């Protein structure tokens, strides 16, 4: 804890629960930021906010937001800016996966994953960048991509396409706002273990994926969060349009 984000205002999507979102919110708070967390699950969001606020009173707020609904995304950004005075960092963590062979995948399966994972990231990035430009420039966007955007994995066509799209969105958005001094980067984790993942993925597959890692284990959410905090901080001041793999496995 070195005050990397002291006096910064950070917005984090999909921050309820115990995954990467809540881990990055916690790490931002530890580094001195004020944090607005959001999620579409109101009860879990409230519980997460209460837990974080107990350790960091007065510096954490919660706003319910479904990233597939444009009005809710705009309300999140507006609320954060009014409540905290400005937005310095936007962390786009919301994503939706699943495991379905493309021969069995329906249009609805495809559209649902793309709308949360790619379109949701687009909506939040656009809203945050508009606010940062209006503020006079400066700031950072950090997107959560995935190594699946680079690697082939059975049953992941929709998720892989969405995460590859997040990578491309990151690179192009960075060029669009570079003149305003705003940076846009992404992390691409391979396997970060948290309780929700164990509910939607078989134990056999998780064991197999963890065994492919050089360290023989999955990452902890805070290990991914540390890289996101770095990208959000002034230490990454000359870094934009990049996707950093948070993995011990070669592509």
The 8 nearest C-alpha neighbors of each residue, nearest first, counted from 0:
[[1, 30, 2, 29, 3, 26, 31, 27],
 [0, 2, 3, 30, 31, 29, 4, 5],
 [3, 1, 30, 5, 31, 4, 0, 29],
 [2, 4, 30, 1, 5, 232, 31, 233],
 [5, 3, 32, 30, 31, 7, 2, 232],
 [4, 6, 31, 2, 32, 7, 3, 30],
 [5, 7, 32, 4, 31, 8, 33, 2],
 [8, 6, 32, 4, 5, 87, 33, 9],
 [9, 7, 33, 87, 86, 32, 34, 88],
 [8, 10, 88, 34, 89, 87, 35, 33],
 [9, 11, 35, 89, 34, 36, 90, 88],
 [12, 10, 90, 36, 14, 37, 91, 89],
 [11, 13, 37, 92, 14, 91, 93, 38],
 [14, 12, 38, 93, 20, 92, 37, 15],
 [13, 15, 20, 21, 12, 36, 37, 38],
 [16, 14, 44, 43, 47, 13, 21, 38],
 [15, 17, 18, 43, 47, 21, 14, 44],
 [18, 16, 21, 193, 15, 22, 19, 194],
 [19, 17, 193, 20, 21, 220, 16, 22],
 [18, 20, 220, 22, 21, 23, 224, 221],
 [21, 19, 14, 23, 22, 18, 13, 92],
 [20, 22, 14, 24, 23, 19, 17, 18],
 [23, 21, 19, 25, 221, 20, 24, 224],
 [22, 24, 224, 26, 25, 20, 21, 27],
 [25, 23, 21, 27, 22, 26, 28, 20],
 [26, 24, 22, 28, 23, 27, 21, 29],
 [25, 27, 29, 23, 28, 24, 22, 30],
 [28, 26, 30, 24, 29, 25, 32, 23],
 [27, 29, 32, 25, 31, 30, 26, 24],
 [28, 30, 26, 27, 31, 0, 25, 32],
 [31, 29, 2, 27, 4, 3, 28, 0],
 [30, 32, 5, 28, 2, 4, 29, 6],
 [33, 31, 7, 28, 4, 5, 6, 27],
 [32, 34, 58, 8, 59, 9, 7, 28],
 [35, 33, 9, 59, 10, 8, 32, 58],
 [36, 34, 10, 60, 61, 59, 9, 11],
 [37, 35, 61, 11, 14, 10, 12, 34],
 [38, 36, 12, 62, 63, 61, 64, 13],
 [37, 39, 13, 64, 63, 40, 12, 14],
 [38, 40, 65, 64, 63, 41, 37, 13],
 [41, 39, 38, 43, 42, 44, 63, 15],
 [40, 42, 44, 43, 39, 63, 45, 38],
 [43, 41, 45, 44, 40, 46, 47, 15],
 [44, 42, 46, 45, 15, 40, 41, 47],
 [45, 43, 15, 41, 47, 42, 46, 40],
 [46, 44, 48, 42, 43, 47, 49, 41],
 [45, 47, 43, 49, 44, 48, 50, 42],
 [46, 48, 44, 50, 49, 45, 15, 43],
 [49, 47, 45, 51, 50, 46, 52, 44],
 [48, 50, 52, 46, 47, 51, 45, 53],
 [51, 49, 47, 53, 48, 52, 46, 54],
 [50, 52, 48, 53, 54, 49, 55, 47],
 [53, 51, 56, 55, 49, 54, 50, 59],
 [54, 52, 50, 51, 55, 56, 49, 48],
 [53, 55, 52, 51, 56, 50, 49, 28],
 [56, 54, 52, 53, 58, 51, 57, 28],
 [57, 55, 52, 58, 53, 54, 59, 51],
 [56, 58, 59, 55, 52, 60, 33, 53],
 [57, 59, 33, 56, 55, 34, 60, 52],
 [58, 60, 34, 52, 35, 33, 57, 48],
 [61, 59, 35, 36, 34, 48, 58, 62],
 [60, 62, 36, 35, 37, 48, 63, 44],
 [63, 61, 37, 64, 75, 36, 60, 35],
 [62, 64, 37, 38, 39, 41, 61, 65],
 [65, 63, 39, 38, 71, 37, 66, 62],
 [64, 66, 39, 67, 68, 71, 38, 63],
 [65, 67, 119, 68, 72, 64, 115, 69],
 [66, 68, 65, 119, 115, 114, 69, 118],
 [69, 67, 66, 71, 70, 65, 72, 64],
 [70, 68, 72, 71, 73, 67, 122, 66],
 [71, 69, 73, 72, 68, 74, 75, 66],
 [70, 72, 74, 64, 73, 69, 68, 75],
 [73, 71, 69, 75, 74, 70, 66, 123],
 [74, 72, 70, 76, 75, 71, 77, 69],
 [73, 75, 71, 77, 72, 76, 78, 70],
 [76, 74, 72, 78, 73, 77, 79, 71],
 [75, 77, 79, 73, 78, 74, 80, 127],
 [78, 76, 74, 80, 79, 75, 73, 81],
 [77, 79, 75, 81, 80, 76, 74, 82],
 [80, 78, 82, 76, 77, 81, 83, 75],
 [79, 81, 85, 84, 77, 83, 78, 82],
 [82, 80, 78, 84, 79, 83, 77, 85],
 [81, 83, 79, 80, 78, 84, 85, 77],
 [84, 82, 80, 81, 85, 79, 8, 86],
 [83, 85, 80, 81, 82, 86, 79, 8],
 [84, 86, 80, 83, 87, 8, 81, 79],
 [87, 85, 8, 80, 88, 9, 131, 79],
 [86, 88, 138, 8, 7, 9, 139, 85],
 [87, 89, 9, 139, 140, 138, 86, 10],
 [90, 88, 140, 10, 9, 141, 11, 91],
 [89, 91, 11, 141, 142, 140, 10, 92],
 [92, 90, 142, 12, 93, 120, 143, 141],
 [91, 93, 143, 12, 13, 20, 90, 94],
 [94, 92, 13, 12, 91, 116, 115, 95],
 [93, 95, 116, 115, 92, 96, 112, 117],
 [94, 96, 112, 116, 115, 97, 93, 158],
 [97, 95, 158, 112, 94, 98, 155, 157],
 [96, 98, 99, 95, 155, 158, 199, 154],
 [97, 99, 154, 155, 100, 96, 153, 200],
 [100, 98, 154, 104, 101, 97, 103, 155],
 [99, 101, 154, 102, 103, 104, 153, 98],
 [100, 102, 104, 103, 99, 156, 154, 155],
 [103, 101, 100, 104, 99, 105, 154, 156],
 [104, 102, 101, 100, 105, 99, 154, 108],
 [105, 103, 101, 102, 99, 108, 100, 106],
 [106, 104, 108, 107, 109, 103, 101, 102],
 [105, 107, 109, 108, 110, 104, 111, 103],
 [106, 108, 110, 105, 109, 111, 104, 112],
 [109, 107, 105, 111, 106, 110, 104, 112],
 [110, 108, 106, 157, 107, 111, 112, 113],
 [109, 111, 107, 113, 112, 108, 114, 106],
 [110, 112, 114, 108, 113, 109, 107, 115],
 [113, 111, 95, 114, 115, 110, 109, 116],
 [114, 112, 110, 117, 116, 161, 111, 115],
 [115, 113, 118, 111, 112, 116, 110, 117],
 [116, 114, 119, 112, 113, 94, 67, 118],
 [115, 117, 94, 113, 119, 95, 114, 112],
 [118, 116, 161, 120, 113, 119, 165, 114],
 [117, 119, 114, 121, 120, 115, 116, 122],
 [120, 118, 66, 115, 122, 121, 117, 67],
 [119, 121, 117, 123, 118, 122, 124, 91],
 [120, 122, 118, 124, 119, 123, 125, 117],
 [123, 121, 119, 125, 120, 124, 118, 126],
 [124, 122, 126, 120, 125, 121, 127, 72],
 [125, 123, 121, 127, 122, 126, 120, 128],
 [124, 126, 128, 122, 123, 127, 121, 129],
 [127, 125, 123, 129, 124, 128, 122, 73],
 [126, 128, 130, 124, 129, 125, 123, 131],
 [129, 127, 131, 125, 130, 126, 124, 132],
 [128, 130, 132, 126, 127, 131, 125, 133],
 [129, 131, 133, 127, 128, 132, 134, 126],
 [132, 130, 128, 134, 136, 133, 129, 127],
 [131, 133, 136, 129, 135, 134, 130, 128],
 [134, 132, 130, 135, 131, 129, 136, 128],
 [135, 133, 131, 132, 136, 130, 85, 137],
 [136, 134, 132, 133, 131, 137, 179, 130],
 [137, 135, 132, 179, 131, 180, 134, 181],
 [136, 138, 181, 180, 179, 131, 135, 139],
 [139, 137, 87, 181, 88, 182, 131, 136],
 [138, 140, 182, 88, 181, 231, 183, 87],
 [139, 141, 183, 89, 88, 90, 182, 184],
 [140, 142, 90, 184, 185, 183, 89, 91],
 [143, 141, 185, 91, 90, 144, 184, 92],
 [142, 144, 92, 186, 185, 91, 187, 145],
 [143, 145, 187, 162, 186, 165, 142, 185],
 [146, 144, 187, 188, 147, 148, 162, 189],
 [145, 147, 187, 148, 189, 149, 188, 150],
 [148, 146, 150, 145, 159, 149, 151, 162],
 [147, 149, 163, 159, 162, 146, 145, 150],
 [150, 148, 147, 146, 163, 151, 250, 159],
 [151, 149, 147, 148, 146, 152, 250, 159],
 [150, 152, 147, 153, 149, 159, 155, 148],
 [151, 153, 155, 154, 150, 147, 156, 159],
 [154, 152, 155, 100, 151, 156, 98, 99],
 [153, 155, 100, 99, 98, 156, 152, 101],
 [154, 156, 158, 153, 157, 159, 98, 152],
 [157, 155, 159, 158, 160, 154, 101, 153],
 [158, 156, 160, 109, 159, 155, 161, 112],
 [157, 159, 161, 155, 160, 96, 156, 162],
 [160, 158, 148, 147, 162, 156, 161, 157],
 [161, 159, 163, 157, 158, 162, 156, 164],
 [160, 162, 164, 158, 117, 159, 113, 163],
 [161, 163, 165, 148, 164, 159, 144, 160],
 [164, 162, 148, 166, 160, 165, 161, 159],
 [163, 165, 161, 167, 162, 166, 168, 160],
 [164, 166, 162, 168, 163, 167, 117, 144],
 [165, 167, 169, 163, 164, 168, 162, 144],
 [168, 166, 164, 170, 169, 165, 171, 163],
 [167, 169, 165, 171, 166, 170, 172, 164],
 [170, 168, 166, 172, 167, 171, 240, 184],
 [169, 171, 240, 167, 173, 168, 172, 166],
 [172, 170, 174, 168, 173, 169, 167, 175],
 [171, 173, 175, 169, 174, 170, 168, 176],
 [174, 172, 183, 240, 170, 171, 175, 176],
 [173, 175, 171, 177, 172, 176, 170, 240],
 [174, 176, 172, 173, 177, 171, 178, 179],
 [177, 175, 179, 178, 174, 173, 181, 172],
 [176, 178, 180, 179, 174, 181, 173, 175],
 [177, 179, 176, 180, 181, 175, 174, 136],
 [180, 178, 136, 177, 176, 181, 137, 132],
 [179, 181, 137, 177, 178, 136, 182, 176],
 [182, 180, 137, 138, 179, 177, 139, 176],
 [181, 183, 139, 239, 173, 140, 138, 177],
 [184, 182, 140, 173, 239, 240, 139, 169],
 [185, 183, 241, 141, 240, 239, 169, 242],
 [186, 184, 142, 242, 141, 143, 144, 243],
 [185, 187, 243, 143, 242, 144, 244, 188],
 [186, 188, 145, 244, 144, 146, 245, 243],
 [189, 187, 245, 145, 246, 244, 146, 190],
 [188, 190, 146, 246, 145, 245, 187, 191],
 [189, 191, 217, 188, 218, 192, 209, 208],
 [192, 190, 218, 217, 219, 220, 193, 189],
 [191, 193, 219, 217, 218, 190, 196, 220],
 [192, 194, 18, 196, 195, 17, 191, 197],
 [195, 193, 197, 196, 198, 192, 17, 18],
 [196, 194, 198, 197, 193, 199, 18, 17],
 [197, 195, 198, 199, 194, 193, 200, 192],
 [196, 198, 194, 200, 195, 199, 201, 193],
 [199, 197, 195, 196, 200, 194, 201, 202],
 [198, 200, 196, 197, 195, 201, 97, 98],
 [201, 199, 197, 198, 196, 202, 205, 204],
 [200, 202, 203, 204, 205, 199, 197, 198],
 [201, 203, 205, 204, 206, 200, 197, 207],
 [204, 202, 206, 201, 205, 207, 200, 208],
 [205, 203, 207, 201, 206, 202, 208, 200],
 [206, 204, 202, 208, 207, 203, 209, 201],
 [207, 205, 209, 203, 204, 208, 202, 210],
 [206, 208, 204, 210, 205, 209, 203, 211],
 [209, 207, 205, 211, 210, 206, 204, 212],
 [210, 208, 216, 217, 206, 211, 212, 207],
 [209, 211, 215, 207, 208, 212, 206, 216],
 [212, 210, 208, 209, 213, 248, 215, 207],
 [213, 211, 248, 215, 247, 214, 210, 209],
 [212, 214, 247, 215, 248, 211, 210, 216],
 [215, 213, 212, 216, 247, 217, 210, 209],
 [216, 214, 210, 212, 213, 209, 211, 217],
 [217, 215, 209, 214, 212, 210, 218, 213],
 [216, 218, 209, 190, 191, 192, 219, 215],
 [219, 217, 191, 190, 192, 222, 220, 216],
 [218, 220, 222, 191, 221, 192, 217, 223],
 [221, 219, 19, 223, 222, 191, 18, 22],
 [220, 222, 224, 22, 223, 219, 225, 23],
 [223, 221, 225, 219, 220, 224, 218, 226],
 [222, 224, 220, 221, 225, 226, 245, 227],
 [223, 225, 23, 221, 227, 222, 226, 22],
 [226, 224, 228, 222, 227, 223, 221, 229],
 [227, 225, 229, 228, 224, 223, 230, 222],
 [226, 228, 224, 230, 229, 225, 231, 141],
 [229, 227, 231, 225, 226, 230, 232, 224],
 [228, 230, 226, 232, 227, 231, 225, 235],
 [231, 229, 227, 235, 228, 232, 226, 141],
 [232, 230, 228, 229, 139, 227, 88, 141],
 [231, 233, 229, 234, 230, 3, 235, 4],
 [232, 234, 236, 235, 231, 3, 229, 230],
 [233, 235, 232, 236, 229, 230, 3, 237],
 [236, 234, 233, 238, 230, 237, 232, 229],
 [235, 237, 233, 234, 238, 232, 182, 239],
 [238, 236, 235, 239, 234, 182, 233, 180],
 [239, 237, 235, 236, 241, 182, 240, 184],
 [240, 238, 182, 183, 241, 184, 173, 237],
 [239, 241, 170, 173, 184, 183, 169, 242],
 [240, 242, 184, 239, 185, 243, 170, 238],
 [243, 241, 185, 186, 184, 187, 244, 166],
 [244, 242, 186, 187, 185, 245, 241, 184],
 [243, 245, 187, 246, 186, 188, 242, 146],
 [246, 244, 188, 187, 243, 223, 189, 186],
 [245, 247, 189, 248, 244, 188, 212, 190],
 [246, 248, 213, 212, 214, 249, 245, 189],
 [249, 247, 212, 246, 213, 250, 211, 189],
 [248, 250, 247, 246, 212, 213, 211, 244],
 [249, 248, 150, 149, 146, 246, 244, 147]]
